[in-house]
Amino acid sequence: MDEKIGRKIGMKMSLWMGITLSFFLSLTGLLMSGHFTFPGLLINFLISLAISLVIGFLVPMKKVTDSLDAKLKLEPRSIKANLLNSLVSDLIYTPVITIALTLIAYRQAVAHGASISYGAMLLSSLIVSLLVGYVLIIIFMPLFLKLAIKTSVRE
């Protein structure tokens, strides 16, 4: 595959997965907090999206996953490879996003007089976010990859 097309696919994947993960992780966090507001969702989404895009442009996910697939002798795009690649992607993106959003929520809660442990708040959020993120990545990554390949080859 042409390197230029590969870069287009990577950029589209980074953007689409960033938007998807950011929206659903922001929504999940706010629903877990019990304090859902649309302005809160928008702010969390934009912060999460910015983090996702930075990670997406700094971490060459295709190189990471291709290298891991080769090292473990997995057939590219096989079910085993997709499950592993989803886990790797989840472990790269989700903790960073969750730590940032939980810290913001913690500071806001403490500012309003809440007496809560950041560690407990982070741990529960991280567990749920990792599970939600993994499921989202398993579902959307193959769909977005097909779409990105299809649209990038035509351009």
Secondary structure in CASP SS format (residue, H / E / C, confidence):
PFRMAT SS
TARGET T0000
AUTHOR 0000-0000-0000
METHOD secondary structure of the structure
MODEL  1
M C 1.00
D C 1.00
E H 1.00
K H 1.00
I H 1.00
G H 1.00
R H 1.00
K H 1.00
I H 1.00
G H 1.00
M H 1.00
K H 1.00
M H 1.00
S H 1.00
L H 1.00
W H 1.00
M H 1.00
G H 1.00
I H 1.00
T H 1.00
L H 1.00
S H 1.00
F H 1.00
F H 1.00
L H 1.00
S H 1.00
L H 1.00
T H 1.00
G H 1.00
L H 1.00
L H 1.00
M H 1.00
S H 1.00
G C 1.00
H C 1.00
F C 1.00
T C 1.00
F H 1.00
P H 1.00
G H 1.00
L H 1.00
L H 1.00
I H 1.00
N H 1.00
F H 1.00
L H 1.00
I H 1.00
S H 1.00
L H 1.00
A H 1.00
I H 1.00
S H 1.00
L H 1.00
V H 1.00
I H 1.00
G H 1.00
F H 1.00
L H 1.00
V C 1.00
P C 1.00
M H 1.00
K H 1.00
K H 1.00
V H 1.00
T H 1.00
D H 1.00
S H 1.00
L H 1.00
D H 1.00
A H 1.00
K H 1.00
L C 1.00
K C 1.00
L C 1.00
E C 1.00
P C 1.00
R C 1.00
S C 1.00
I H 1.00
K H 1.00
A H 1.00
N H 1.00
L H 1.00
L H 1.00
N H 1.00
S H 1.00
L H 1.00
V H 1.00
S H 1.00
D H 1.00
L H 1.00
I H 1.00
Y H 1.00
T H 1.00
P H 1.00
V H 1.00
I H 1.00
T H 1.00
I H 1.00
A H 1.00
L H 1.00
T H 1.00
L H 1.00
I H 1.00
A H 1.00
Y H 1.00
R H 1.00
Q H 1.00
A H 1.00
V H 1.00
A H 1.00
H C 1.00
G C 1.00
A C 1.00
S C 1.00
I C 1.00
S C 1.00
Y H 1.00
G H 1.00
A H 1.00
M H 1.00
L H 1.00
L H 1.00
S H 1.00
S H 1.00
L H 1.00
I H 1.00
V H 1.00
S H 1.00
L H 1.00
L H 1.00
V H 1.00
G H 1.00
Y H 1.00
V H 1.00
L H 1.00
I H 1.00
I H 1.00
I H 1.00
F H 1.00
M H 1.00
P H 1.00
L H 1.00
F H 1.00
L H 1.00
K H 1.00
L H 1.00
A H 1.00
I H 1.00
K H 1.00
T H 1.00
S H 1.00
V H 1.00
R H 1.00
E C 1.00
END
